[in-house]
Amino acid sequence: MSGSARDVRHVTWWSYAAIVVVCLAVGLPTIRSDNYFLGDDFGLVHHLHDLPADRLLSYFASDWTEGIYGHQLDELRPFLAFSYWLDAHLFGSTNVSGYHTTNLVLHLLNTLLVLAIARSIAPAEPALAALAAVLFALMPSHAEPVAWISGRVDSLAGLFYLGAFLCFARFRRANRHAWLLAALLIFIGGLFAKQSIVTFPAVILAFDLLMPGSRAAAGGRSFARLWPHLLFFALAVMYLALRHVLFGNAVREDILTPAMIAEFFFRQNRYLRELLPTPNGAPRAMMVAAEVLTIGILAVCARWLVARGQAGLPVARRLAFFGAAWYAITIAPMVVTYLSARHLYITVAGVSIAIASLVFSGARGDAQGRPRIRMAMAGALIVLYAVASTWNVSTWVTMGTESGTFASAVPRLLQSVPRGS
């Protein structure tokens, strides 16, 4: 093994260890006995903790949402039901620490998948992969999936989405059909974790079109590049047909109006700001300073990339896919849903890789790459996102502890209420 290969391998192991430490720093504060259930948690845990095991594989959300939310939802999420059932049987149905532990584990696994994906598309740039994973772990928009038990629906869906994408990327890189089969199976599972997974075939098609390494691995013939995509699109069509049979709609097209589409485009400003290290509820000066510094760093890196000319073309392609295409495709389902930062969970994975690619766009193999300055910029971004993430997660923990305080006080308060009142 050459010295450079040993160095890359050494950095890889350190990067995995660093990712684990960062995720624990974000998520461990949520694992406390007084960080109680919030909002939807009460209904979900109450209904799903004792679900008969023989119903789990065929369990649809429509069986229970009417009893929890007052109306039936058009969702097929047996894997979400299984996660609550499993937590109840592993930790105890009212053990909040167990449920929060599962949320943390899901976030850690997704962060490691982002690291693996970044290493697959840039195997010679371990610092890029590490930065992408750290940014994903620290994204403040992840506060709900990390700190709110019911927010796990997005991190659970992310596990399937990112796992399937990693397998497809490995298939294109190694041309081994075992990776393709794994991607297909994970994609099928993901469809029954959250309906937004249906965008996955469009993402891998964009991957093949925009990433030159992927096209080379796919072979020279058009059919050799196309036939794997036909499988994914066929599965997506069958899933949408099932939804139409069960709910009378495939993608909620029955509620889509021009006003909703216009409102969705107006919301892009909100979505983009959620991708910046802006702590919710922080003083305005603090929020503006964080946003200006982040945008300034990215603008300088973009200027350096443009100055590289043709040498920067591979990075530009990476930005076109993980930045523009990934964002546009994964955010599209939000046109028929409400605004929530946690809905950006999958979107953030691609954006994190795009940001890391921009920051380290010329750090290797370029005499003008300014590696020390770029490392300083990466460090500044990590600090900014760490502050925002800690702030947002602590807000949810505070709400959870207040919920626990109220719940523990209810029996005592009820004793002072006159009978029959």
Disulfide bonds with the S-S distance in Angstrom:
none
